[in-house]
Amino acid sequence: MLGIREADINVAEGKKRARILASEAIKAEQINQAGGEAEAMVKKANAKAEAIELVAKALGEKVGAFMIVICSNLFLKF
């Protein structure tokens, strides 16, 4: 009887460990996905900043400074 009880305990522990590992895998996947999304957002923001700088340079310093503010506000809405 003792051997059967120990076997049941071992099976239960194995199932518990499997659930924990599955949960950790899901968590790691979510973290990786969030990291990828954050990286994409940073790259998109950098590209927008470069575009704003190009527009500002093309329009000259005085108009460019004004355009930076306007464009920044517009781009932040997207």
C-alpha positions as CSV (number, residue, x, y, z in Angstrom):
1,M,0.0,0.0,0.0
2,L,2.8,2.4,0.8
3,G,4.3,1.9,-2.7
4,I,1.0,2.8,-4.3
5,R,0.6,5.9,-2.2
6,E,4.2,7.0,-3.1
7,A,3.5,6.3,-6.8
8,D,0.3,8.5,-6.6
9,I,2.3,11.2,-4.9
10,N,4.9,11.0,-7.6
11,V,2.3,11.2,-10.4
12,A,0.6,14.2,-8.7
13,E,4.0,15.9,-8.3
14,G,4.8,15.3,-12.0
15,K,1.5,16.8,-13.1
16,K,2.0,19.8,-10.8
17,R,5.5,20.3,-12.3
18,A,4.1,20.0,-15.8
19,R,1.5,22.7,-15.1
20,I,4.2,25.0,-13.6
21,L,6.4,24.5,-16.7
22,A,3.5,25.2,-19.1
23,S,2.7,28.3,-17.1
24,E,6.3,29.5,-17.3
25,A,6.4,28.9,-21.0
26,I,3.3,31.0,-21.5
27,K,4.8,33.7,-19.4
28,A,8.0,33.7,-21.3
29,E,6.1,33.9,-24.6
30,Q,4.1,36.9,-23.4
31,I,7.2,38.6,-22.2
32,N,8.9,38.0,-25.6
33,Q,5.9,39.3,-27.5
34,A,5.7,42.4,-25.3
35,G,9.4,43.1,-25.8
36,G,9.0,42.7,-29.6
37,E,6.0,45.1,-29.6
38,A,8.0,47.6,-27.5
39,E,11.0,47.4,-29.8
40,A,8.7,48.0,-32.8
41,M,7.2,51.0,-31.1
42,V,10.6,52.5,-30.4
43,K,11.7,51.9,-34.0
44,K,8.5,53.5,-35.3
45,A,9.0,56.5,-33.0
46,N,12.6,56.9,-34.1
47,A,11.6,56.8,-37.8
48,K,8.9,59.5,-37.1
49,A,11.5,61.7,-35.3
50,E,13.9,61.4,-38.3
51,A,11.0,62.4,-40.6
52,I,10.3,65.4,-38.4
53,E,13.9,66.4,-38.4
54,L,14.1,66.2,-42.2
55,V,10.9,68.3,-42.6
56,A,12.4,70.9,-40.1
57,K,15.7,71.1,-42.0
58,A,13.8,71.5,-45.3
59,L,11.7,74.3,-44.0
60,G,14.5,76.2,-42.2
61,E,15.1,76.7,-38.5
62,K,12.4,79.2,-37.6
63,V,9.6,77.4,-39.5
64,G,11.2,74.1,-38.6
65,A,10.9,74.6,-34.9
66,F,7.3,75.4,-35.2
67,M,6.8,72.4,-37.4
68,I,8.5,70.1,-34.9
69,V,5.9,71.0,-32.4
70,I,3.0,70.6,-34.8
71,C,4.3,67.4,-36.3
72,S,5.1,65.9,-32.9
73,N,1.5,66.5,-31.8
74,L,0.2,65.0,-34.9
75,F,2.4,61.9,-34.8
76,L,1.7,61.3,-31.1
77,K,-1.9,60.7,-32.0
78,F,-1.0,57.7,-34.1
